[in-house]
Amino acid sequence: MAVTVLATRSRAQAFVALTKPRIIELLLVSTVPTMVLAERGLPSVWLMVATVIGGTLSAGGANAINMYVDRDIDAEMERTKNRPLVTGEIQPTEALVFAVGLEIVAFFFLWAFVNLLSALLAVAACAFYVFIYTLWLKRTSTQNIVIGGAAGAAPVLIGWSAVTNSVEWPAILLFLVVFFWTPPHFWALAIRYEDDYAAASVPMMPVVAGRKKTAQQIFIYSLIVWAVSLAVWPVGDTGWIYLGTAIVVGAMFSGGAVQLMREQDSAALEKRAIRYFAFSITHLTLLFGAVAIDQLVGWGI
């Protein structure tokens, strides 16, 4: 009996791993604060919970399909060689059925408990991630993560539409913040795991263009993120808490990119890149946290 319970638990954990829960957590960081901005206050608890549940199911399904498609290259990379489809803990057909099932449930859940627009945006994000990024760009273009980043920015639009049943300019600007933030965030990780991507023949920018060019691109995109995040202030009618946060974390984000460009030692660059990757998560969390806090304390202009 104990062996059966352990085996069942292990299988359940493997299916959860297919959804890439850490990535989902990051995606949801942007959803609830955007809802708060759209509401100009705190939306109903049920609406927030329903949107987060639906968004989690949809993102999890998309990530599981990504693992299904990428199981061959995952086996070639040190970072991903222990994923469930590589180890054989889950069979490909099981993973695909599970993933598609999550997407179907997510669509009807969002339609029933949020609204149709949010459900359609979630499905569109999944389709973009699977067909445009995973099946087309990831293995063919150094711009894979640039264009593919649109899927990761979609939770902003889903969160806004959940409250307003529309997509408006503040949501579009917040979408662009995440869209332009994604390349420097991911390229920093790609610098650290350049050998992995080279072994799997994935044309990430450090593999094709080199680390120096990648660091330069990270800096350029960090400036764009900074500019767009500042544009949210007047367009989104946010307040001084948001503006101050955007100025400070944007400066730190771009300053970290400058340090990457200046680093000459290869081993030191890898360490600095992984620290930059970690800070990029903090950057996004603080920025969107400020979006919510601004509204909740009533300091909006």
N, C-alpha and C positions, 0 to 999 in steps of 0.2 A: 504493500500500500504506500509506504513512504517513498519507494522508488518511483511509483506511478505519479505521486503528487509532485515530486521533484522534476520529473520529466515534463509534466504538464506545465509547471511553472517556467521551466526553461524554454519551452516552445512559445509560451505566451510572451516571455521577455524577448524572444527572437522576433516575433511579429511586431512588437512595439518598436524594436530597433529598426525595422524596415521603414518606419515612418520618420526616422531622424528627429527624435524629440527635441534635441538641443537646437536644431534649426527652427523648429516650430516655435519654441520659446522666443527666439529672436524675432520671428515674424510677428508674433502677437504683442511684442513690446510696442509696436506702432498702432495697433488696432484700437485698444481702449482709449488712449489719449486722444486719438483722432475723433472718436465718438464723443468724448467730453467737449472737445472744441466745437463739433457740429451742434451739440445740444446747448452750448454756452452754459454748461453746468453738468450735473451728474445725470446720465440717462437712467432709465429704469434698470434695476439690477437684473431682471429677467432678460431684457434686451441685450445687455452686455454679456451675460452668461450664454445666451443662445448664439450670439454672434461669435463668441470665442469657441464654443463647442463646434459650430458649423465650420468655422475657419480652420480649426485643428483637424477635423476629419478630412477636409478638402486638401490641406497642405500635406497631411500624412499620406493620403492616397497618391498624391503627385510624387512625393518622395519615394514611396514604395515602387511606383512604376519606374522611377529613375534608377533605383537599385536593380530592378529586374532587367532593364536595358543595359546597364553598365556592369553587370556581373562579370563579364570577361575582363574588362580593364581593372575592376576592383581587385581581381586575383593577382594582377601584376604589380600593385602598389602596396608598399609596406603599411601605409596608413589605413588601408581599407581591406586588407587580406583576411581579416577576421569577421567580416560582415556575414550575416546568416546565409545568404545565397552562395557565398564563396565557400564556406565551411560545409555546406550541404545540410545544415540544420533545417532549412526550409527549401522545398523544391520550387523551381521556377513557376510552374503552373499554379501552385498554392499561392505564391506571392502575387501573381498577376490577378487572380480571382479576388484575393484579399484587397488589393489596391483599387481595382475597379469597383468593388463593393463599397469601399469607403467613399469613393467619389459619388456614387449613386445616392448613398445615404446622406452625404453632405449636401447635395443639391436639394433633395426633397426636404431635409431638415431646415435648411435656410429659407426655402420657399414657404414652408409652413409656419415657421416661428419668427422669421425676420421679414424678408420681402423677396419678390422675384428678382429684382435688380441685383441684390447682393448674391443671390444664388447663381445668377448668370455670370457675374464677375468672378466668382470663385471657380466656376467651371472653365471660364475663359483663361484664367490664370494657370490652371492645371494643364489645359491644352497647350498653352504657350510654352510652359516649362518642359512638357514632354516632347512635343513635336518640333518646336523651334530651337530650344536649347539642347535638350538631351539627344534627340535623334539627328539633328542637323548641325548645329553650330559647335557643340562641344568638341567634336572630333575633327573639325574642318577649319576653324577660324580662331585667330588670336583674340577676336572681338567676341568670343562666345559668352563670356561673363558680362560684358558690357550690355549687349542686347538681351541676353537671358535674364538680366537683373530686373526686367520689367515684371516678371512673375513674382519675385520676392517683394516687390513694392506694392503689389495688388492689395494686401490686407488693409492698407490705408484707404483705398477706394471702397473696399467692402465695409470698413468701419464707418466711413462717412455716409455711405448709401443706406446703411442699416438704420441710421437716425433720420435722414432727410429724404430717403428714397430718390436721391439724385446724386450727381457728381458735379461739384462746384470748384471754383478756382483755388480756395484754400486746400482742398483735398488734392487737387492736381499738383500744387507746389510741394505738399508733403510727400506725395508720390515721387516727385522728381528728386527730393532729398534722398529718399531711400534708393532710388534708381541710380543716382550718381555716386552714392556712398558705397554701393555694392562692389564696383571694380577695385577701388583701393583696399577695401576690406578683404576681398578674396585674393587679389594679387599679392598682398603681404603673406598670406598663407602659402600661396604658390611659390614664392621665393624660398620659403622654408622647405617645401616638399618638391622642389624642382626636379630632383632625381626620380621621384615617383612618377611624375607626369611624363618625363622623358622616357622612362621604361615602358609606360603604357601608350606611348605615341600620342599623347593628348597635347595639342598645340597651345598650352597656356603661355602667356606672354614671356615669362622668364625663360622658358625653353626655347622659344623661337627668336625673341628679340634681345634676350640677355637681361641681366639684373639691373644694369645701369639704366637702360631704356625703360624698364618696368618701374624703377624708382621715380624716374622723371614723370611717367604717366600717373603714378600714384599722387605725386605732388599736384599736377594739373587738375586731376579729378577732386582732390581735397579742396582746392580753391573754388571749384564749381559748387561743391557741396556747401561750402561756407557761404557763398554768394546766394544760393537758392534758399538756404535756411534763414538768411537775413531778410530775404524778400517775403518770407512767411509773415514777418512782423506787421507790415502795413496791410498786406492783402488778407491775412487771416484775422486781422484786428486783435492780435495778441498784445500782451502787456510787457512791462519792464522785466519781469522775471524771465520770460522767454527770451527777450532781446539780450539781456545780460548773459544768459546761459549760452545762447547761440554764438555770441561774440567770443566768449572764453573757450568753449569746447572746440569751436571752429579754428581758433588760433592754435590750440594744442594739436588738433588733427593735422593742420598744415605744417606746424613746426616739427611734428614727428616725421612727416614726409621729407622735410629738408634734411633731417638727420640720416634718413635712409639714403638719400642722394649723396651725402658726404662720406658715408662709411666705405672704406676701401677694403678692409679685411673681410674675407668671405665668411668665415665662421662667425665673426662679430655681426655681420649683416644679417645672417640667419636668425641670430638671437634677437637683434633689434626688430626684425620683421615680425617675429612671432609676438613680441611685446606690442608692436603697432597693431597687429591683428586683434589682440586682446583689448587694447584701448579703443579700437574702433567700435567694439560692442558697447563699451562704457559710454562712448561718445553718443551713439544712437539712443541709448537708454536715457541718458541725462537730457538730451534734446527733447525727446518725446515726453519724458517726465515733466519737463518745464511747460510743455504745451498744456498738459492737464492741470498742473498746479496753478498756472496762471489763471485759469478759468475758475478753479475751485475756491481760490482765496478771494476772487472778485477784484483782482487788480488789472483786469483787461482795460485797455484804453477805449 
